[in-house]
Amino acid sequence: MTEGISVIIPAYNESRKIAATVKAARTIPGVREVIVVDDGSTDGTGEQARAAGARVITLACNQGKGKALARGIAAAKEELILLLDADLGSTAAQGSLLVKPLLAGTADMTVASLPPSRTRAGFGLALALARYGTWLLAGRKMQAPLSGQRAFRKKALPFLQPLLPGFGVEVGLNIRAARRGLRVREVPVKMSHEATGRNLQGFRHRARQFWHILQALVRLFWEG
């Protein structure tokens, strides 16, 4: 492999898993840098990531996933961009599967399709909204429209920017890529991450995610 890969990992209070995720990402063939964007964490996430070998960008306060990804992508030095969530742990090594279609020239953006979670967390409302919205606005049916594990080349960025804020970022990537003629391919992987629990904190997280997705869809509707 001659092309280098920049791995971008947005992270907010992920000290328990971030080191394992960074170490696994560094084992992916072609990875030349792992950038962790510490999105205002208060639990030492940045320090753990740096100790594991990542280049860390520290945001003074929590700005949300979309803005964290934008900062990381802007700092990336390599042509291939691989986005990974911070809580993948050792399964982050499966990111190699997302890069292969780019290298083969069969896709412009890949999206990881993870196995079903063994634990029921929410009611699937955010996922249903993302699926229906992507189909309605872009005519594309996706199994994993909210997957944060993605890969694309830097040359695709003009078709995808500006990244939408918060948890609307993935929906923005889906719809803009489809509208602007990029070849999007979902890739089955065996990654796993922690499901948000059925508690007050979990319901707040899912409500915020649903609201961000709804706002993104409204913006994309008017964007046309």
Secondary structure, 3 states (H helix, E strand, C coil): CCCCEEEEEEECCCCCCHHHHHHHHHCCCCEEEEEEEEECCCCCHHHHHHHCCCEEEEECCCCCHHHHHHHHHHHCCCCEEEECCCCCHHHHHHHHHHHHHHHHCCCCEEEEECCCCCCCCCCCHHHHHHHHHHHHHHCCCCCCCCCCCEEEEHHHHHHHCCCCCHHHHHHHHHHHHHHCCCCEEEEECCCCCCCCCCCHHHHHHHHHHHHHHHHHHHHHHHHC
